Amino acid sequence: MLLPGVLFLLLFCYIPMLGIVISFQTYYPTKGFLHSDWVGLANFRYIFDLPDFRRVLWNTLFIATMKIVLNLIVPITTALLLNEVRSRLFKRSVQTLVYLPYFLSWVILAGILMDVLSLDGIVNRMLEGIGLKAVYFLGDNAWFPWTLIFSDTWKQFGFDTIIYMAALTGINPTLYEAAVIDGASRWKQTMHITLPGMAPIIVLMVTLSLGNVLNAGFDQVFNLYSAPVLESGDIIDTMIYRIGLQDYQFSVSAALGLFKSLISFILISVSYGLAYRFANYRIF
């Protein structure tokens, strides 16, 4: 049963890693890996000297970090609120509604957001209806990063909420009964029973999410950004796309992708070590 999954990983994840070698070459498809000229770290120096590199790196860090923060706060808060609901029908209905966007691709959601957030869309009509000015969410550099962040949170938090709801079911109910006998309020029960009971899952989610600090979401950005918002919306993944597939600089784009992967590997390794040291939590 494991064989198809193992073959899939080998074929599409591990064997292609041999192509990393082109990061250190001036790669020509006609010459292949073996006969392209070796240039060492020249491609990396070229990337770091690009005038847009620092801006793109900052955009990636800001957007990805804010996504990680909100994708922790919002689902945890939602799970805690749903845990207080006594109506099972209402609870399941809310879970289903917030979970639905997770199943939609960014191609579909981008089309929806372009209609809803356009200057004559329903959101701006509502803003104008209460006396506010229309906002160009997808064309203003001040608004575009936040549009990416909040729309990603809206799409993702339903799935994460289910994970935290599952963690809540593992908490021993006798702890709550003992707390009630001792006179603890619902807030005290949440702070001293619920959150500590969820701590292992929260640590796991934080640890895994830190590996995505340089992954701001190519699918979302590629489908929503445009020339007017390149200043605030251009990220490492879209830069790799432009350099590699539009400008045909395969070696440079591979070097940039390798740089991103190495930083992500270091961050997730450090976060795993911190989780084990300070929370005594082992993932593996």
C-alpha positions as CSV (number, residue, x, y, z in Angstrom):
1,M,0.0,0.0,0.0
2,L,2.9,2.4,0.6
3,L,4.6,1.6,-2.6
4,P,2.7,4.0,-4.9
5,G,3.3,6.9,-2.4
6,V,7.0,6.0,-2.1
7,L,7.4,5.9,-5.9
8,F,5.6,9.2,-6.3
9,L,7.9,10.9,-3.8
10,L,11.0,9.4,-5.4
11,L,9.9,10.3,-8.9
12,F,8.6,13.8,-8.3
13,C,10.5,15.0,-5.2
14,Y,13.9,13.2,-4.8
15,I,15.1,12.4,-8.3
16,P,14.5,16.0,-9.6
17,M,16.8,17.2,-6.8
18,L,19.7,16.2,-9.0
19,G,18.8,19.3,-11.0
20,I,20.2,21.4,-8.2
21,V,23.5,21.2,-9.9
22,I,22.5,23.8,-12.5
23,S,22.5,26.4,-9.7
24,F,26.3,26.3,-10.0
25,Q,26.4,26.2,-13.8
26,T,25.6,28.4,-16.8
27,Y,23.1,25.8,-17.9
28,Y,22.2,25.3,-21.5
29,P,19.5,22.7,-22.3
30,T,21.3,21.6,-25.4
31,K,24.5,20.8,-23.4
32,G,22.8,19.2,-20.4
33,F,24.1,18.9,-16.8
34,L,27.4,17.2,-17.8
35,H,28.6,19.7,-20.4
36,S,27.3,23.1,-19.2
37,D,30.0,25.5,-17.9
38,W,30.7,25.4,-14.1
39,V,30.5,28.9,-12.5
40,G,30.5,28.1,-8.8
41,L,28.6,30.7,-6.7
42,A,28.3,33.3,-9.5
43,N,24.6,32.8,-9.9
44,F,24.1,33.4,-6.2
45,R,26.1,36.6,-6.3
46,Y,24.1,37.7,-9.3
47,I,20.9,37.2,-7.4
48,F,22.0,39.1,-4.3
49,D,23.1,42.0,-6.5
50,L,19.7,42.4,-8.2
51,P,18.2,45.7,-7.3
52,D,14.8,44.1,-6.6
53,F,16.1,41.2,-4.5
54,R,15.8,43.0,-1.1
55,R,12.3,44.3,-1.8
56,V,11.2,40.9,-3.0
57,L,12.7,39.2,0.1
58,W,11.0,41.7,2.4
59,N,7.6,41.2,0.7
60,T,8.0,37.4,1.0
61,L,8.9,37.6,4.7
62,F,6.2,40.1,5.6
63,I,3.4,38.3,3.7
64,A,4.4,34.8,4.8
65,T,4.9,35.8,8.5
66,M,1.6,37.6,8.8
67,K,-0.1,34.6,7.2
68,I,1.5,32.3,9.7
69,V,0.5,34.5,12.6
70,L,-3.1,34.9,11.5
71,N,-3.4,31.2,10.6
72,L,-2.6,30.4,14.2
73,I,-4.6,33.0,16.0
74,V,-7.8,32.8,13.9
75,P,-8.3,29.0,13.9
76,I,-7.4,28.6,17.6
77,T,-9.8,31.4,18.5
78,T,-12.5,29.8,16.3
79,A,-12.0,26.4,17.8
80,L,-12.2,27.8,21.4
81,L,-15.4,29.6,20.5
82,L,-17.0,26.6,18.9
83,N,-16.0,24.5,21.9
84,E,-18.3,26.7,24.0
85,V,-21.3,26.2,21.7
86,R,-23.7,23.6,23.1
87,S,-25.9,23.2,19.9
88,R,-24.2,20.4,17.9
89,L,-26.2,21.4,14.8
90,F,-25.0,25.0,14.9
91,K,-21.4,23.9,15.6
92,R,-21.3,21.5,12.7
93,S,-23.0,24.0,10.4
94,V,-20.4,26.6,11.2
95,Q,-17.6,24.1,10.8
96,T,-18.9,23.2,7.3
97,L,-19.3,26.8,6.2
98,V,-15.8,27.9,7.2
99,Y,-14.3,24.7,5.8
100,L,-15.7,25.1,2.3
101,P,-13.2,27.7,0.9
102,Y,-10.4,25.3,1.6
103,F,-11.6,23.0,-1.2
104,L,-11.5,25.8,-3.8
105,S,-8.4,26.4,-5.8
106,W,-6.9,29.9,-6.0
107,V,-7.8,30.1,-9.7
108,I,-11.5,30.0,-8.7
109,L,-11.1,32.1,-5.6
110,A,-9.0,34.7,-7.5
111,G,-11.9,35.2,-10.0
112,I,-14.4,35.6,-7.1
113,L,-12.1,38.1,-5.2
114,M,-11.6,40.1,-8.4
115,D,-15.3,40.5,-8.7
116,V,-16.0,41.1,-5.1
117,L,-13.1,43.5,-4.4
118,S,-13.2,45.5,-7.7
119,L,-14.0,49.2,-7.6
120,D,-17.6,48.4,-8.5
121,G,-17.8,45.2,-6.5
122,I,-20.0,44.5,-3.6
123,V,-17.4,45.4,-0.9
124,N,-16.8,48.9,-2.4
125,R,-20.5,49.5,-2.9
126,M,-21.0,48.8,0.8
127,L,-18.2,51.1,1.7
128,E,-19.7,53.9,-0.4
129,G,-23.1,53.1,1.1
130,I,-21.8,54.1,4.5
131,G,-20.0,57.2,3.3
132,L,-16.5,55.8,2.8
133,K,-14.3,56.0,-0.3
134,A,-13.9,53.0,-2.6
135,V,-10.6,51.0,-2.1
136,Y,-8.6,49.5,-4.9
137,F,-7.8,46.3,-3.0
138,L,-6.0,44.6,-5.9
139,G,-4.4,47.6,-7.4
140,D,-3.1,49.7,-4.4
141,N,0.3,48.8,-3.0
142,A,-0.8,49.8,0.5
143,W,-3.8,47.4,0.4
144,F,-2.6,44.5,-1.7
145,P,-0.4,42.6,0.8
146,W,-3.2,42.8,3.4
147,T,-5.7,41.5,0.8
148,L,-3.4,38.5,0.2
149,I,-3.0,37.9,4.0
150,F,-6.7,38.1,4.9
151,S,-7.9,36.2,1.9
152,D,-5.4,33.4,2.6
153,T,-6.6,33.3,6.3
154,W,-10.2,33.1,5.1
155,K,-9.4,30.1,2.9
156,Q,-7.2,28.2,5.3
157,F,-8.6,28.7,8.8
158,G,-11.5,26.3,8.4
159,F,-9.1,23.4,7.9
160,D,-6.9,24.4,10.8
161,T,-9.9,24.8,13.0
162,I,-10.8,21.2,12.5
163,I,-7.3,20.2,13.6
164,Y,-7.6,22.2,16.8
165,M,-11.2,20.9,17.4
166,A,-9.8,17.4,17.2
167,A,-7.1,18.3,19.8
168,L,-9.9,19.5,22.1
169,T,-11.6,16.1,22.0
170,G,-8.4,14.6,23.5
171,I,-8.7,16.7,26.7
172,N,-9.9,14.6,29.7
173,P,-13.5,16.0,30.5
174,T,-12.9,15.1,34.2
175,L,-10.5,18.1,34.3
176,Y,-13.3,20.4,33.5
177,E,-15.6,18.7,36.1
178,A,-12.9,19.2,38.8
179,A,-12.4,22.8,37.8
180,V,-16.2,23.5,38.1
181,I,-16.2,22.0,41.6
182,D,-13.3,24.3,42.5
183,G,-15.3,27.3,41.2
184,A,-13.2,28.0,38.1
185,S,-15.0,30.2,35.5
186,R,-15.1,29.3,31.8
187,W,-12.2,31.8,31.2
188,K,-10.1,30.1,33.9
189,Q,-10.9,26.7,32.4
190,T,-9.8,27.9,29.0
191,M,-6.6,29.3,30.3
192,H,-5.6,26.4,32.6
193,I,-7.1,23.4,30.9
194,T,-8.0,24.0,27.3
195,L,-5.0,25.8,26.0
196,P,-2.5,23.6,27.9
197,G,-4.3,20.6,26.5
198,M,-4.0,22.0,23.0
199,A,-0.3,23.0,23.5
200,P,1.2,19.9,21.7
201,I,-0.8,20.5,18.6
202,I,-0.1,24.2,18.7
203,V,3.7,23.6,19.0
204,L,3.5,21.1,16.1
205,M,1.6,23.6,13.9
206,V,4.0,26.4,14.7
207,T,7.0,24.2,14.1
208,L,5.8,23.1,10.7
209,S,4.7,26.5,9.7
210,L,8.1,28.1,10.3
211,G,9.4,26.2,7.4
212,N,7.0,28.2,5.2
213,V,8.5,31.6,6.2
214,L,9.8,32.1,2.6
215,N,6.7,30.5,1.1
216,A,4.2,33.3,0.7
217,G,1.9,31.4,-1.6
218,F,2.7,31.3,-5.4
219,D,-0.7,30.2,-6.5
220,Q,-2.5,33.0,-4.7
221,V,-0.1,35.8,-5.6
222,F,0.3,34.7,-9.3
223,N,-3.5,34.8,-9.8
224,L,-4.1,38.1,-8.0
225,Y,-1.1,40.3,-8.6
226,S,-0.6,42.7,-11.5
227,A,2.0,45.3,-12.7
228,P,0.7,48.1,-10.5
229,V,1.3,46.0,-7.3
230,L,4.6,44.4,-8.1
231,E,6.3,46.7,-5.6
232,S,4.3,45.2,-2.7
233,G,3.2,41.9,-4.1
234,D,6.2,40.4,-5.8
235,I,7.6,37.5,-3.9
236,I,10.5,35.0,-4.3
237,D,8.3,32.4,-6.1
238,T,7.0,34.9,-8.6
239,M,10.5,36.1,-9.2
240,I,11.7,32.6,-9.8
241,Y,8.8,32.2,-12.3
242,R,9.8,35.3,-14.2
243,I,13.5,34.7,-14.2
244,G,13.2,31.0,-15.1
245,L,10.2,30.6,-17.4
246,Q,9.9,34.1,-18.9
247,D,13.6,35.2,-19.1
248,Y,14.9,31.6,-19.6
249,Q,17.7,32.1,-17.0
250,F,17.4,28.6,-15.7
251,S,20.5,28.6,-13.6
252,V,19.7,31.8,-11.8
253,S,16.1,30.7,-11.0
254,A,17.5,27.4,-9.8
255,A,19.9,29.2,-7.5
256,L,17.2,31.4,-6.1
257,G,15.0,28.4,-5.5
258,L,17.9,26.6,-3.7
259,F,18.5,29.7,-1.6
260,K,14.8,29.6,-0.5
261,S,14.9,25.9,0.2
262,L,18.1,26.1,2.3
263,I,16.7,28.9,4.5
264,S,13.4,27.0,5.0
265,F,15.3,23.9,5.9
266,I,17.4,25.8,8.5
267,L,14.3,27.5,10.0
268,I,12.3,24.2,10.4
269,S,15.4,22.5,11.9
270,V,15.8,25.3,14.4
271,S,12.1,25.4,15.2
272,Y,12.1,21.6,15.8
273,G,15.1,22.0,18.2
274,L,13.3,24.8,20.1
275,A,10.1,22.8,20.4
276,Y,12.0,19.9,21.9
277,R,14.1,22.1,24.2
278,F,11.5,24.4,25.6
279,A,8.3,22.4,25.2
280,N,9.8,18.9,25.5
281,Y,7.9,18.0,22.4
282,R,9.1,15.6,19.8
283,I,7.6,15.4,16.3
284,F,9.3,12.3,15.3
